[in-house]
Every structure is written in structure tokens, then in C-alpha cells.
Amino acid sequence: MTAEGTVAPLRVVIAGAGRFGELHLRAWQEAAAEVVGVVDVDPARAEQVASRWGVGRHGASLADVLERTPADAVVVASDEGSHSSLADGAIARGCDVFVEKPFALSTQAAERTAAAAAAGGREVVVGQISRFAQPYRYLRSALQDGLLGTLWATRLRRDFSRAWFADFGDRVHPVWESCIHDIDLAVFLHGEPATKVYASESGAAGDAAPSVISAIVTFASGATSTIESAWTVPARGPQSLAGLLALDGSIDGEVQVIGSAGTARQRLIGDALTVWTDELSLAPDLSLWPEEDGRVGGALRSEVAYAASVFRRERANTLMPLEQAVWGVAIAEAIVESARLGRPITL
Ligand SMILES: NC(=O)c1ccc[n+]([C@@H]2O[C@H](COP(=O)([O-])OP(=O)(O)OC[C@H]3O[C@@H](n4cnc5c(N)ncnc54)[C@H](O)[C@@H]3O)[C@@H](O)[C@H]2O)c1
């Protein structure tokens, strides 16, 4: 509370000021948070983004910025390999944390962050954005309401532009980039941890790192989920991501839910809206982060509003429980391991 009796704005530091970090900065400001610091290992990038959005403090080290700037929460939107250390550093300094996917790159690191948050009374919300997109919320409600009967299986597939692979797809194993979305959706829909994973991969795109992944996940009840990803969509595929995130390209994916009383299917980006010009074929995504009335909208706006309200202790983190984020990391880790060893992994 301020002296005037109004609720003080949440003070937020953005850690990782790349493409998505800058979009987060904007979305958090629009959610009435006060962004008090911008951190990037590239100090010029931190300074540039801070000045573009009128943020007073910037630097290359989260510890240094938090030392000089009181903050309530840190938004981690850096490269995947630094998520755990930045989250742990923020918790150690008494902040709540929003961590972009992937939560961590090992189960051990995910459990360590979860334990530190519990011990310090801090909230951690993991940025698995699909949970905030309405079609998936609908599918989960349909399952919970019994519309589809007992959940027997899910099938999830997500293919990305081949150009993204060269850009950032191989900076960690691509399971942590693309499959992690569908792993989390599977956990969200099945609502239980996995017991077994069997996966294979290939470098079909001709690169040293794997670019095609297929996995079969068995959950505790015996229900199964197939998770597939190929970073192979050609340059002339209809462009679905364009606009707010400076990452033009295509996502082609879908989810199928198979229950004892019914089935459901959701295409990640449908073809109900298409735009053709002499230069482009567009199927614009309007669910993740479309611009709405000059603001970041869609699932990203809902996700940021949700996390802000968890950090203000207005609601419990029931939609993205940290335990489920840890289950997802365990599945991703097992997929990488199974594909490497060529045998099933028991969890
Ligand atoms: N939820 C989604 O749909 C979605 C979409 C895009 C990106 N992401 C996630 O957001 C994160 C960032 O992706 P991006 O596309 O913005 O990448 P990016 O490469 O554009 O930006 C990453 C930034 O982090 C900085 N960085 C690296 N290590 C750091 C550290 N230790 N401390 C501070 N800054 C550091 C880099 O210098 C860079 O500026 C990734 O984890 C990615 O998976 C999620």
C-alpha cells in the first residue's frame, strides 16, 4: 500500500533483454508493474532496451542490479542455459520469479529452485504460455468435466521454421525449445507425472545437432502421449509468427486428445485466417501475443496478469503449479537421454 492507500506497483527486473525479454518488459509495464531494472550479459543491449522503455537501472549482472535496486520480482527471459542460476539468484535476494520456458535444463536444477522458493516463501511461475491460450484451457476443462470420458492418449506435434534452427534452435537440445511446450501441455492435460519415456531423434535438417524428435511418454495411469517436433518448415511455409516478436516464421502444430467418450483436435495455428500478397503468405497467429488496442494481448497478456496477481498474493499459483513444471523438466531430460542412449528411460 502507498501512503495514499493505493496498491503499490509491483517492482520488476527483466533479466535477459533479447526478443522475448523486451516483449515481456512491455507486457509487464502494461500490466501496471514498474519495471525498475534491465539486465543483459550484453551491457549495450541492456542499456538500449532500458532507454527505449524509460527504465532507470540497467546492467550486465542481476546481482549488481538487485543490490542497487529494490525489486519484488524478476522476469527471467535469458538464454535457456542461464534460467536456473538467474532464478536461484533472484530467490536468494528475496524476489518472486517468472521464468521463461524451459524452467531448467535438469531435474536436479528444477528441484533445487523449487526447494529454494519453498524455503524462502517465494513464488515461482514458469512461462508455459500454452496454459494461458484459450483452446488448451477449453480442452482441459472438457476433460475435467468428463466430456471426453477417461483420457487414454494425447498426440502433440509442433514443427518450426528451418531458419530458426540455424538462428537459435541448436543453442540447447531442441527438446528444450520446441518439445517443452508440448511436454507441458501433456502434463497439463494428463495432470500426472510420467513413468516412462522412449525417444529417437535425427539430424534431418543436415545440421550437427538433432532437428527431428519423436517421443512416447507413458503417464502414471498408463495413458500415453506422443510428442514430436521437426525444425524443418521450409521458408515458403505460411508465415504464422510476425509482428510483435521480431521472429518471423512458421509454427505448424496440433494437439489431439483421445478419451473413452470422445476425441478433440486443436491446430496450434489454423487456416481460418489467411492473407496472401505478392510477397507473402500469412496465417497470422492471434492467440499468443497479438497487438490489441495498442497493447500486448492474447496468452502473453493473460500469463503476465496471472503471474502479477500470484506475486501480489491475490491468488494461489494453481494454474501452473511448480511441481508440474518439475515433472515437465523430468520428461524433457528423459527424452534427451532416451534418444541419446537408444533405449527407454524409467522415471
Ligand atoms: N513462451 C514462448 O512462447 C517463448 C517465445 C520466445 C522465447 N521464449 C523463451 O524466452 C527466452 C529468450 O528467448 P529470446 O528469443 O528472447 O532469445 P534472445 O537470444 O533474443 O535473447 C536472450 C537474451 O538473454 C541474454 N542473456 C544470456 N545470458 C544471460 C544472463 N546470464 N543474464 C542476463 N542476460 C542474459 C542474451 O544476451 C540475449 O540478449 C528463451 O528461454 C526462450 O525459450 C519463449
The ligand as a Tripos MOL2 file, in Angstrom:
@<TRIPOS>MOLECULE
LIG
   44    48     1     0     0
SMALL
NO_CHARGES

@<TRIPOS>ATOM
      1 N1          6.9210  -18.7690  -24.3000 N.am      1 LIG1
      2 C1          7.2420  -18.6090  -25.5790 C.2       1 LIG1
      3 O1          6.4560  -18.8800  -26.4630 O.2       1 LIG1
      4 C2          8.6070  -18.0740  -25.9050 C.ar      1 LIG1
      5 C3          8.8150  -17.3870  -27.1080 C.ar      1 LIG1
      6 C4         10.0970  -16.8920  -27.3780 C.ar      1 LIG1
      7 C5         11.1200  -17.0980  -26.4680 C.ar      1 LIG1
      8 N2         10.8760  -17.7880  -25.3120 N.ar      1 LIG1
      9 C6         11.9630  -18.0370  -24.3370 C.3       1 LIG1
     10 O2         12.4730  -16.7840  -23.9080 O.3       1 LIG1
     11 C7         13.8790  -16.8850  -23.6970 C.3       1 LIG1
     12 C8         14.5840  -15.8010  -24.5080 C.3       1 LIG1
     13 O3         14.3620  -16.0370  -25.8800 O.3       1 LIG1
     14 P1         14.6850  -14.9130  -26.9700 P.3       1 LIG1
     15 O4         14.0710  -15.3520  -28.2330 O.co2     1 LIG1
     16 O5         14.3690  -13.5740  -26.4180 O.co2     1 LIG1
     17 O6         16.2700  -15.0580  -27.0760 O.3       1 LIG1
     18 P2         17.2990  -13.9270  -27.4640 P.3       1 LIG1
     19 O7         18.5440  -14.6430  -27.8790 O.co2     1 LIG1
     20 O8         16.6890  -12.9320  -28.3950 O.co2     1 LIG1
     21 O9         17.5750  -13.1630  -26.0790 O.3       1 LIG1
     22 C9         18.2470  -13.7220  -24.9810 C.3       1 LIG1
     23 C10        18.9720  -12.5850  -24.2570 C.3       1 LIG1
     24 O10        19.4440  -13.0810  -22.9970 O.3       1 LIG1
     25 C11        20.7270  -12.5110  -22.7730 C.3       1 LIG1
     26 N3         21.4190  -13.3360  -21.7620 N.ar      1 LIG1
     27 C12        22.0400  -14.5310  -21.9160 C.ar      1 LIG1
     28 N4         22.5260  -14.9560  -20.7260 N.ar      1 LIG1
     29 C13        22.1860  -14.0210  -19.7960 C.ar      1 LIG1
     30 C14        22.3970  -13.8980  -18.4020 C.ar      1 LIG1
     31 N5         23.0670  -14.8310  -17.7040 N.pl3     1 LIG1
     32 N6         21.9180  -12.7900  -17.7690 N.ar      1 LIG1
     33 C15        21.2480  -11.8510  -18.4670 C.ar      1 LIG1
     34 N7         21.0310  -11.9090  -19.8020 N.ar      1 LIG1
     35 C16        21.4770  -12.9840  -20.4600 C.ar      1 LIG1
     36 C17        21.3660  -12.5020  -24.1550 C.3       1 LIG1
     37 O11        22.4680  -11.6030  -24.2200 O.3       1 LIG1
     38 C18        20.2000  -12.0750  -25.0370 C.3       1 LIG1
     39 O12        20.1080  -10.6700  -25.1660 O.3       1 LIG1
     40 C19        14.2880  -18.2930  -24.1050 C.3       1 LIG1
     41 O13        14.4010  -19.0970  -22.9670 O.3       1 LIG1
     42 C20        13.1320  -18.7800  -24.9640 C.3       1 LIG1
     43 O14        12.9370  -20.1710  -24.8700 O.3       1 LIG1
     44 C21         9.6420  -18.2470  -25.0120 C.ar      1 LIG1
@<TRIPOS>BOND
     1     1     2 1
     2     2     3 2
     3     2     4 1
     4     4     5 ar
     5     4    44 ar
     6     5     6 ar
     7     6     7 ar
     8     7     8 ar
     9     8     9 1
    10     8    44 ar
    11     9    10 1
    12     9    42 1
    13    10    11 1
    14    11    12 1
    15    11    40 1
    16    12    13 1
    17    13    14 1
    18    14    15 2
    19    14    16 1
    20    14    17 1
    21    17    18 1
    22    18    19 2
    23    18    20 1
    24    18    21 1
    25    21    22 1
    26    22    23 1
    27    23    24 1
    28    23    38 1
    29    24    25 1
    30    25    26 1
    31    25    36 1
    32    26    27 ar
    33    26    35 ar
    34    27    28 ar
    35    28    29 ar
    36    29    30 ar
    37    29    35 ar
    38    30    31 1
    39    30    32 ar
    40    32    33 ar
    41    33    34 ar
    42    34    35 ar
    43    36    37 1
    44    36    38 1
    45    38    39 1
    46    40    41 1
    47    40    42 1
    48    42    43 1
@<TRIPOS>SUBSTRUCTURE
     1 LIG1         1 GROUP 0 **** ****
